[in-house]
Amino acid sequence: MAKINIDLCGMKLKNPIMPAAGPNVKDGEMCKKSIEGGAGAVVTKTISLLPADVPRPCMAEIKGGFLNTELWSELSKEQWVEKEYKIAKEAGEPVIISMGYTEEQIREVAPLVKPFADAVELSTHYVGTDVTPIVRALKAAKEVLDVPVFMKMSPHTDIQKIAKAVEEAGADGLLMMNSYGPCMGIDVKTGYPIMGSQKGYGWLSGAAIKPIAVRCIYDVAQVVDIPIIGVGGVTNGLDAAEMIMAGASAVQVCTEAILKGPGVYGKIAEELNDFLDEYGYDDVAQIKGLTHKKMADRNFRTHSIPAYVDNDKCISCGICKKLCPYEAITIEDKLVIDEEKCFGCGLCVSKCPKGALGISLK
């Protein structure tokens, strides 16, 4: 068994998998269930000065992802302070309290959560290019709290610049990223938007946004020294490994837990451990930032290197042959790739259900 316990800003986590703030941790009992389901830490649903008045309908699974109009907690800050945080603490693992959004709101909320927080994450949902609102919100929290303060980032266009500024302003860690949007889905049977917001817009989460999150983590890990917690589209242990290879220290999960329940945290942690064992890693720390090291000896190319086939794994299903736009694949007694026709695009490799096809990524 590989070592997957981590130290995150002084917090001892049995594994690097935790909830992301959302309906999956809507109250103290759900926070406890996240730990019972195998999470390494608790993250609570975001609170602000007033309870959220959430538009309905507010959640829908869509092809490849998930749309939501979720806001912050619909429970009052008083209920969280008087009841929910105490229940969350009963789980016996680190509690990271999420709060938002503006400097003024955070200045009022931070003293209330201080007795319960092992760390705090701040959400601003700010997507502009001026870092001032984020820095002010961060400093408001740092003035009150004596625990690590993490800033949750939106997918900014200039995320390296903003992340560096937040680090310099005193953030102890970064989370990336928030859900992406606004986006829209329409029920074609009725013509109405599937989200209940005033404009019908929602925010995209789930598997569809994972490549954006991985890119954000990868970019930011090059310019900051503080820990990054990856969030956005993690559904299994390989997704978690991908974020850690991009530079994350830990990983949060929301949409998958909404859809499948709190047992997914432990499942993802086990799958991460299985991956490490399979590939000969003794410690999850060995894959942190691995892709940055690999890129140092990667050869950028525009010429074709044909895909290759392991016929011991190939079941001649024909999927690759049907989708090859270059007609480079034939199947007779076995699968054959025409090296003259093969463009080296890699599509067949990504679609092979048995891992029988490969291509050079170096």
N, C-alpha and C positions, 0 to 999 in steps of 0.2 A: 504494500500500500504506500503510495506516494504521500508526502507531507503536504496537506492543503490548508492547515491552519496558518493564519497570518496575524501580523501586528499592524493595525491601521491607526496611526497617530496615537499609539499607546493603548488602544482597545484590542483585547485579545479575542479574535474570532476563530471559531472551530473550523470554519471554511469561508471562502470569500464571496459567498452567495447570500444576498439579502433581498427583501422586498424593495420595490420603489414605491414612493408615496402615491397612493391612489385608492380605489375602492377595495382592493385586496387587503388593505389595512385600515378599514373605515372606522374601527373603534378598538378599544383595548382587547376585547376577546379575539378579534381577527389578528391583532398583533401577536397575541400568545400563540394562536394557531400557526402563525408563520414559523415560530421557533419549533413548535411541535412537528411541523412539516419539514424541518431540517435546515432552516436558515441560520446563518452564522451571526446575525444581528437583527434587531427590530428597527424598522423605519416607519414612523407614524405618518398618517395622512396629514397633508399641509393644513395648518390653521392660519387664520388672519383675525382681524379685529371682530368681524361679524361672521356668522354662519353663511355659507354660500347658498344662493338661490339658484339651483341648478336647472337649466332648461331640460325639458323632457320631450321625447326620448333622448337619452344622453349617451348610449353605447350601442354599437353594432359591429359585428364581425363582417368584414368585407373580403373580397378575393385578395389574398396576399397580406392582409393587415387588419386593422381595427380603427374605427372612427369613434371619437368621443367628444362630448361637450362638457366633460367633467371640469369642475372648478376646484376650489379647495374644500375643506370639510364642511358638510352640511350641519355638523354638530358645533355648538358654541365653544368658544375657548374656555368658558367657565366649566363646561361639562368635561372637557379634556383634562383640565387642571384638577377638578374635584374627583373625577372617577377614572377616565380612560387611561391616563398615563400611569396611574398606580397599578392598574391591571396589566398594562404592558410590561411594567418593571417586574411583575411576578414571574415572568418567563425566565429571568435569571441571566439573560444575555445583554450585551450593550444595546442601549436605546438611543437611536438617532432621531431627533425630533425635527420635523419639517415645518417651516413657517414662511410666511410671505406678507406683503410683496414689496411695499415701498419703504423708504427709510422711516417715515413717520409711523407706519404700522408696525414695523419690526422693533422700533424703539419701545413701543408699548407692550408688544407680545413677549419679547425676549426675557424680561424679568419674571414673567409668569411661568415659563417653561424651565427656567434655570434649575430648580430643585430636582428635576426629573431627567435631565439630558446628560448623556455621556458624550454626545456630540450634537451639533445642530446643522441642518442643511437649509440654505436659503433659496427660495425660488422667487424670481422676479418676472419671468416670462418676457423680459426685455429683449427685443430683437434689433435694436438700432445699432449704430456704430459709435455713439458717444458712450464711453465707459462710465461717465459720471454717476448715473443713477444706480448702477450696480455697486460701484465703490462706496457710495454713501450708505446704501443698504448694508453692505458688509461691515463698514466701520460702526454703524449703529449697533449691530449685534456684538461686535468685538468689544465695544465699550462696556457692555453689561456682563458678558459671559466669560467664563474661565475654562471652557472646554473647546475642543476643535470646532471650527466653523467652516463648513464646506459650502461652496457656491455652485448652484445648479445652472448650467449654461444652456442657452438655446443654440440652435445651429446657425450661429452668426457667419456672415460672409468672410469676416476678417477675424476668425476665432483665435488665431495665435496671438494677435495683438491684444485682444480683449482678455484672454486668459493670462497673459503675462502681466497685464496691468492689475488684474484681480490678485494675482500672486504677490505682486509688489505692495498691494494695499493691505496684505496681511492674511489672506485666505489660507487655511490649513490644508485644503484639498479642493478638488473640483469634481463635479458630476457632469457627465455629458452622455446623452443630451436630453433635453425636453422633447415632448412630442412635436411633430412637424406640421406646419400649417400656416394659414387656414387651408382646409381641403373641403371637398364636397362629394356627397353621394346622393343619388336620386333613386327612389323606388319607382321603377318603370311601370309597375302595375297601376300606380295612382298618380304619378307625376310629381309627388311631393318629395322634398328633401327627407332623407332618413334621420337627420338630426333635428332636434327641436329648438335650436337656437333661432334668434330673430331673423338672421339672414340664411339660415339653413346650413351654415358652415360647421365644420368640426375640425378636430385635430387628429392627425394620423399617428398611430403607434403600431406596435407589433412587428412581425418579421420584415415588413416592407421597409422600415426605416433603419434596419441594422447596418447596411452598408454606409449610410450617412453617419451613423454614430461611430462606426469603426474608423472612418476617415477623420472625424473630428478628434477622436482619441489619439490616433496616429500623429496627426499634425501637432496637437498641443503637447504631447509627450516629448517632442523635440525641443520645446522652449521653456518648459517649467520643470521644477524639481519637486514640487509637492505632489502628493498622491492624486491619482485620477480614479474615480469610480465610474465604470462604464454602465450605461443604461440605454435601452432602446432596441427591442426586437430579439432579446435572448429567449430562446425556446428550449435549448438543450446544452449539454456540456461542451460540445464543440463550439457553439456560439460563444460561450463563456471563455473558452481557450483562445478564440480569435480575438476577443477584446483584450485579453491579458497580453497576448502577443503584440497587439498594437500599442500597449503601454499602460493598460489599466492595472490597478492593484487589487480591485474588487469589482463585483458586478451586481447590479440590481435587476430585479424582474418584476414586471407589473402585469402586462397584458396576458402572458401565459398563465399567471396565477389567477387572474379573473376567469379565464376560460376553463382552467383545469383544477383549480383549488390549491391550497397551501402545500400539498405534498410535492409540488413541482420544485420547490427550493432544494429539498433533499435529493430528489431525482437528478437535478442538474449538477449538484455537488458530487454525487456518485458517478455520474457520467464523466465529469471533469477528471475525477480520480482514475477512472478506467482508462481514459485517454492518456493520462500521464504514465500509467503503468504500461500500456501497450507500446508506447514510443520510448520507453526507457528513461523517463524523467523521475528523479527521486523527490523533487520538491517543486511545487507550483511556481516558486520564485525563479526557477530555471527557464521558464518560458516568458517571463515578464519582459516586454520590449524586444522579444526575439526577432521580430520582423525588421526592426531597425538595424540589427546586426546583419541579417540576411541581405538587406538592400545594399550593403556595402560591397558585396561581391556579385551583385546581380548585373547581368549584361543586357542593357536595353538593345532591342533589335527590331527590325522591320522585315527581315527575311523569314521564310517559312522553315520551321522544324516540324516534320510530320508527327502526328500522334502515333503511339505504339499500342499494341494489344497484347494482353496476357490471355492466351486462349485457354488456359486452365481455369480461369475465372469466367470466361465468356459463355453465356448460355444461348447465343444466337437469337436473341429476342427481336432483333431488327430495328430497335429504336434508333440507333445511331445511323443506320443506313437510310431510314425514312427522313431524318431531319438534316442530313448532310447537304448543304447548299452547293457543294462542289462536286457531288456525285463521286466521291473518292473512296466509298466503302462498298464492298461486295461481300456476300455471304454464300459460300458453296459448302464445302466440307468444314470450313472454318472461316472466320472473319478475316478479311484482307483489306489493308489500307493501301491505296495507290499513292505512293510517295510523290509522284509527279503532279497528281491532281490535288493532293491535300494542301490546303491553304494554311494549316497550322492554327486555325481559329480557336480550337479548344472546346467548341460547343458539344461535341460528342462526349468528351471527357466529363463535362459537367452533368450530362444527362444519363450516363451509364448507371443502371441500377445495381450493378455488381462490382463496380470499381475495376473493371477489366481494361479500361482504356486510360492512357496517361499521356502527358506531354511535358516537355521541359519548361520549367518556370524560372530557371536561372538565367 
